[in-house]
């Protein structure tokens, strides 16, 4: 079994009970954005470390809301 990247782990790329291709796409793209910033966030000497960490959290949050928007059932 291949270890997930930080982004894949944070957005839960393996969890998609709806089987939605749209959900998969949102999660993959978000994971890529998080992974792009991971090295900066881990380098505490980098002036943008905190900003990268905050951005990663907001990307994760945005992905959760996007998945909710995609999978929201109508109010019947």
N, C-alpha and C positions, 0 to 999 in steps of 0.2 A: 504494500500500500504506500503510495506516494504522500509525503507530508504536504499539507496545504500551505500556501503562502499566508502571510499575515492578513492580507486583504481577503483572500478566500475564506479564511477562518472567521474573520470578523463579520462578513456578510452572510456566512452560512451557505456557500454555493451548493452544498450537497442537500440542502433542505428546500424542497419545492413540491409540497404535496399536491398543488394544483397542476403540476406538469406544464406550466405556462412557459412558452418560449420567450415571452416578453419579460417574465420574472428572471429567467436565466440570463437574458441580455443585460438587464439592469445590474444584476449581481456581478456578472463578469466585468462589466465596464467599471463598476465601483471598486471591485477588488483591484483592478489595474491601477486606478487612481491612488488607492491606499498604498499599494506596493511601490508606486513611484516615489512616494514621500517617506517611506519607512526608514531608509538610510539616513536621511536628514534628521528625522525625529529622534533617532537613536544616538546621534552625534551631539552630545550635550555641549560641545564647544562650538557648534555651528550656530550662527546668529539667528537662523530661522528654525531651530529645533522646536521651540514651543509652538510657533505658528504651524509647523508641519503636523505636530501632534493634534492641535485643535482642528485643523483641516481634516485630518483622518477621522476624527470623531464626528464631524459634521457630515462628511461623506457617508459614513456608516448610518447616521441618523436619516439622512436624505434617502438612502436606499430602502430603509425600513418603511418610510412614508410612501415611496414610489411603489413598493410591493403591495402595500395596503391599497393604494389607488387602483392598481391593476387588478387586484383580486376581490375588491369590494363587491359584495352582492347587492342587488337592488333591494330597496325597502318595500317589501310586499305586505 
